[in-house]
Amino acid sequence: VYLLLHLTKNISLLLKDNLGILTQKNKATAHHLGLLKARLAKLRRELITPKGGSGGGTGEGFDVAKTGDARVGFVGFPSVGKSTLLSNLAGVYSEVAAYEFTTLTTVPGVIRYKGAKIQLLDLPGIIEGAKDGKGRGRQVIAVARTCNLILIVLDVLKPLVHKKLIEHELEGFGIRLNKQPPNIGYKKKDKGGINFTTTCPQTELDSETVKSILAEYKIHNADITLRADCTADDLIDVVEGNRVYIPCIYVLNKIDQISIEELDVIYKVPHCVPISAHHRWNFDDLLEKMWDYLKLVRIYTKPKGQLPDYTSPVVLPDGRTSVEDFCLKIHKNLIKELKYALVWGASVKHNPQKVGKDHVMEDEDVIQLVKK
């Protein structure tokens, strides 16, 4: 396994660095490259998936019970300021020192922002090769997979080197940052062969390439529909089925060590927020960006004959904001007793408007439930 690990790592680096030089991308070689990528993805999955059902867990202190309305994980190399950021942001003590690997377990904290309860996780520093198990990296990245938002904390004096390395480690463990799932329809069948259809022109994938990739996974009967210009990596992600798509913010710490001109340049980089965790600079901007990326929806409740309660909203994740989702968040039996609901806010044409369980609400709507 150890030799296989290094072999796949070296092959992937060779492909990444020399693919454009050694193998020209054209119709004749596309299916060959797709096949190599599929084999690499399979080998990586076999290496990171523990064999047998009696293996050890994630390690004591790593996995933390999920609480609150959202979970945010701090990922980064040792000594970039993750513990200082958690301590000053959430008021939770996480051991801070001037040497590397001070934090050895996951340290949780909670902040309240705009009525929502957000759980923060200070994860131990990862190192190069973390996805392959170095430095207990697999346990750290496994916890990161459960987060609703990842903050990659970088040292502002060496951000690009660390950024590329961390992205490579997270990508190797099936985490896709700031990406949407590929627009590919995929359905396995018992018979009928590979049915391949496209709704737009394709620059990389054709019928032969798709069949060779699926054959590597021993899939010979399936419906594949490409609704966008997709790559071999997109198809492999869909077939693997274990990818998670998580929004990410790059937090550039220690801005007290750079000039104003350099800070202006950093502000133009997408998904970046410059801060100083030690001096508590620019925390407001970071919290606001976290709120935007989490896409949480606040719903206020209104008891009959009373004013709405604006102090403690019911917070729902984006995409699950129907009246039924609201009822299930409070209690699973509430939906059975629901007759209809009265809603005030941006999601209705009239205030109030009588709606059913399928009505989708928007941020800061007010709802009153009427039971049977």
C-alpha positions in Angstrom: 0.0 0.0 0.0 2.9 2.3 0.9 4.5 1.8 -2.5 1.2 2.1 -4.3 0.6 5.4 -2.5 3.9 6.9 -3.7 3.4 5.5 -7.1 0.0 7.1 -7.6 1.3 10.4 -6.1 4.2 10.4 -8.6 1.9 9.5 -11.5 -0.5 12.3 -10.6 2.3 14.8 -10.3 3.7 13.7 -13.6 0.3 14.0 -15.3 -0.4 17.3 -13.7 3.0 18.8 -14.6 3.8 17.1 -17.9 0.4 16.2 -19.5 0.5 19.1 -21.8 4.1 18.4 -22.8 4.1 14.6 -23.1 0.6 14.1 -24.5 -1.1 16.6 -26.8 -4.8 17.1 -26.1 -6.7 16.1 -29.2 -9.5 13.7 -30.2 -7.1 10.8 -30.5 -5.7 11.0 -27.0 -8.7 12.4 -25.1 -10.1 9.0 -24.2 -6.6 7.8 -23.1 -6.2 10.7 -20.8 -9.7 10.2 -19.4 -8.9 6.6 -18.7 -5.7 7.5 -16.8 -7.6 10.0 -14.7 -10.3 7.4 -13.9 -7.6 4.9 -12.8 -5.9 7.5 -10.6 -9.3 8.5 -9.0 -10.0 4.8 -8.2 -6.6 4.3 -6.7 -6.9 7.4 -4.5 -10.3 6.2 -3.3 -9.0 2.8 -2.4 -6.1 4.3 -0.4 -8.3 6.8 1.6 -11.1 4.3 2.3 -10.4 2.2 5.4 -10.7 -1.6 4.8 -13.1 -3.6 6.9 -15.8 -2.4 9.3 -13.9 -2.7 12.6 -11.2 -0.1 12.0 -10.5 2.9 14.3 -12.6 6.0 14.2 -11.5 9.5 13.5 -9.5 9.7 16.7 -10.4 11.1 20.1 -11.1 14.8 20.1 -11.3 15.1 16.3 -14.9 14.7 15.5 -17.2 17.2 17.4 -21.0 16.9 17.7 -22.6 19.3 15.2 -24.5 22.1 16.9 -26.1 25.3 15.8 -27.4 26.4 12.4 -24.1 26.0 10.4 -20.6 24.7 10.9 -17.4 26.6 9.8 -14.0 24.9 9.8 -10.6 26.6 10.0 -8.0 24.8 7.8 -4.4 25.8 7.4 -0.8 25.0 7.9 0.6 25.2 11.5 1.3 28.6 13.0 -0.9 30.7 10.7 -3.1 32.0 13.5 -6.1 29.7 13.5 -6.2 29.4 17.3 -5.8 33.1 17.7 -8.7 33.7 15.3 -11.0 31.3 17.1 -10.1 32.8 20.5 -10.7 36.4 19.5 -13.8 35.6 17.3 -15.7 33.3 19.6 -14.1 34.0 23.0 -13.1 30.3 23.3 -9.6 29.4 24.6 -7.6 27.4 22.1 -3.9 27.0 23.1 -1.7 29.5 21.4 2.1 29.3 21.2 5.0 30.4 19.0 5.7 26.8 17.9 4.1 24.6 15.3 1.4 22.0 16.0 0.2 23.7 19.2 -3.4 22.5 18.5 -3.5 18.7 18.5 -7.3 18.2 18.5 -10.4 19.9 17.2 -11.3 22.9 19.4 -15.0 24.0 19.0 -16.5 27.5 19.5 -19.8 29.1 18.9 -20.7 32.7 17.8 -24.1 34.3 17.3 -24.5 36.4 14.2 -27.7 38.0 12.9 -29.7 35.6 15.1 -28.0 32.5 13.8 -25.8 30.2 15.9 -22.7 29.3 14.0 -20.2 26.6 15.2 -16.5 27.3 14.6 -14.0 24.5 14.5 -10.2 25.1 15.0 -8.7 22.1 13.2 -5.1 21.0 13.8 -2.6 22.2 11.3 -2.3 20.0 8.2 0.9 19.3 6.3 1.8 18.3 2.7 0.6 14.7 2.2 -2.3 15.1 4.7 -4.8 13.4 2.3 -2.5 10.4 2.2 -2.6 10.1 6.0 0.5 12.1 7.0 0.2 14.0 10.4 -3.2 12.6 11.0 -4.3 14.6 8.0 -7.1 12.3 7.0 -8.9 12.9 10.3 -8.5 16.6 9.9 -9.8 16.6 6.3 -12.7 14.2 7.2 -14.0 16.8 9.8 -13.6 19.5 7.1 -15.9 17.5 4.8 -18.7 17.9 7.4 -18.5 21.7 7.4 -20.9 24.1 5.6 -18.1 26.6 5.0 -14.3 26.2 5.0 -12.0 29.1 6.0 -8.5 28.4 4.7 -6.3 30.5 7.0 -3.1 31.7 5.2 0.0 33.6 6.2 -0.2 36.8 4.2 3.6 36.7 3.6 3.5 33.3 1.8 -0.1 32.9 0.7 0.2 31.4 -2.8 2.4 28.5 -1.8 0.2 27.4 1.1 -3.0 28.0 -0.9 -2.0 25.6 -3.7 -0.8 22.9 -1.3 -4.0 23.0 0.8 -6.2 23.0 -2.2 -4.3 20.0 -3.5 -4.8 18.1 -0.2 -8.5 18.9 0.0 -9.2 18.1 -3.7 -7.5 14.7 -3.2 -9.9 13.9 -0.4 -13.0 14.7 -2.5 -13.6 18.3 -1.4 -14.4 20.8 -4.2 -14.0 24.4 -3.2 -16.3 27.2 -4.5 -17.6 24.9 -7.2 -21.1 23.6 -8.2 -21.8 19.9 -8.9 -21.2 19.1 -12.6 -24.4 19.4 -14.7 -24.3 15.7 -15.7 -27.3 13.3 -15.6 -26.1 9.9 -14.6 -28.3 6.8 -14.1 -27.2 3.2 -13.9 -29.3 0.5 -15.6 -29.4 -3.3 -15.7 -29.2 -3.5 -19.5 -29.2 -1.5 -22.6 -25.6 -0.4 -22.8 -24.3 3.2 -22.6 -26.8 5.7 -23.7 -24.8 9.0 -24.3 -26.6 12.3 -25.1 -25.5 15.9 -25.0 -27.4 19.2 -25.0 -24.5 21.4 -26.0 -21.2 21.1 -27.9 -18.4 19.3 -26.0 -14.7 20.2 -26.3 -13.3 17.3 -24.3 -15.8 14.4 -23.8 -17.1 12.2 -26.6 -18.9 8.9 -26.7 -15.6 6.8 -26.8 -14.1 8.7 -23.9 -17.2 8.4 -21.7 -17.4 4.6 -22.4 -13.7 4.1 -21.5 -14.1 6.0 -18.2 -17.2 4.0 -17.3 -15.6 0.7 -18.3 -12.8 1.4 -15.8 -15.5 1.4 -13.1 -17.0 -1.8 -14.6 -20.1 0.2 -15.6 -21.5 -1.1 -19.0 -25.2 0.0 -18.7 -26.0 3.6 -17.9 -27.7 6.8 -19.2 -25.3 9.8 -19.4 -26.6 13.3 -20.2 -24.1 16.2 -20.5 -25.9 19.5 -20.0 -22.8 21.6 -20.1 -19.3 21.5 -21.6 -17.9 19.0 -19.1 -14.4 17.5 -18.5 -13.3 14.0 -17.7 -12.7 15.1 -14.1 -16.4 16.2 -13.9 -17.6 12.8 -15.1 -15.3 11.0 -12.7 -16.6 13.1 -9.8 -20.2 12.2 -10.7 -19.4 8.5 -11.1 -17.5 8.4 -7.8 -20.4 10.0 -6.1 -18.6 10.9 -2.9 -17.6 14.5 -3.7 -18.7 17.3 -1.4 -19.0 20.9 -2.7 -18.2 23.4 0.0 -17.9 27.2 -0.3 -14.5 28.5 0.9 -13.1 31.9 2.0 -9.3 32.5 2.0 -8.5 34.3 5.2 -5.1 36.2 4.8 -3.9 36.7 8.4 -1.1 38.9 9.8 -1.9 42.0 7.6 -0.1 44.1 10.2 3.1 42.9 8.6 2.4 44.3 5.1 2.0 47.8 3.5 -1.3 49.5 2.5 -0.4 49.1 -1.2 -0.1 45.4 -0.8 -3.4 45.3 1.1 -5.2 47.1 -1.8 -4.0 44.3 -4.1 -5.2 41.5 -1.8 -8.7 43.1 -1.6 -9.1 42.5 -5.3 -8.5 38.7 -5.1 -11.8 36.8 -5.2 -12.9 34.8 -2.1 -10.2 36.6 0.0 -10.6 38.5 3.3 -7.4 40.1 4.9 -7.4 40.2 8.7 -5.2 40.4 11.7 -6.3 37.8 14.2 -4.0 39.2 16.9 -5.2 42.8 16.6 -8.8 41.9 15.7 -8.7 43.9 12.5 -11.4 43.5 9.8 -13.5 40.9 11.8 -16.7 42.7 10.6 -15.8 42.1 7.0 -15.0 38.4 7.7 -18.3 37.8 9.5 -20.3 39.5 6.8 -18.6 37.4 4.1 -19.1 34.2 6.1 -22.9 35.1 6.3 -23.0 35.6 2.5 -21.3 32.3 1.7 -23.4 30.3 4.2 -26.6 31.6 2.6 -28.7 31.1 5.7 -32.4 32.1 5.7 -34.0 33.6 8.9 -37.7 33.0 9.4 -39.5 34.9 12.2 -42.5 33.3 14.1 -45.7 35.1 14.9 -48.1 33.7 17.5 -51.8 34.4 16.8 -52.8 37.8 18.1 -49.3 38.8 19.0 -46.4 40.7 17.4 -43.7 38.7 15.6 -40.7 37.5 17.6 -37.7 39.2 16.1 -35.2 38.0 18.8 -34.8 34.3 17.9 -35.4 33.4 14.3 -35.7 29.9 13.0 -32.6 29.6 10.7 -32.9 27.3 7.6 -30.2 26.4 5.0 -30.5 27.7 1.5 -32.5 25.4 -0.8 -34.6 24.0 2.1 -36.8 27.0 3.0 -40.3 25.7 2.4 -43.1 25.8 5.0 -42.6 22.0 5.4 -38.9 22.4 6.1 -39.7 25.1 8.6 -42.2 22.7 10.4 -39.7 19.9 10.4 -37.0 22.1 11.9 -39.3 22.8 14.9 -40.8 19.3 15.3 -41.4 16.4 13.0 -45.1 16.0 14.1 -46.0 19.6 13.4 -46.4 19.1 9.6 -49.1 16.5 10.3 -51.2 19.0 12.2 -50.7 21.9 9.7 -53.8 23.3 8.0 -52.2 26.2 6.3 -49.8 29.1 7.1 -50.0 32.9 6.9 -46.8 34.5 5.6 -45.6 38.1 5.5 -42.6 39.1 3.6 -40.7 39.1 0.2 -41.9 35.6 -0.8 -45.6 36.5 -1.0 -47.6 39.0 -3.1 -50.0 39.9 -0.3 -49.4 40.5 3.4 -50.4 38.2 4.9 -50.9 35.5 2.3 -52.4 32.0 3.0 -49.9 29.3 1.7 -49.5 25.6 1.8 -46.6 23.4 2.9 -44.7 23.7 -0.4 -44.4 27.5 -0.4 -40.8 28.6 -0.5 -39.9 31.4 1.9 -37.2 34.1 1.8 -34.9 35.7 4.3 -36.7 37.6 7.1 -40.2 36.4 6.3 -42.7 36.2 9.1 -44.9 33.0 9.5 -47.9 32.1 11.5 -49.0 28.4 11.5 -52.7 27.4 11.6 -53.4 23.9 12.9 -56.2 21.6 11.8 
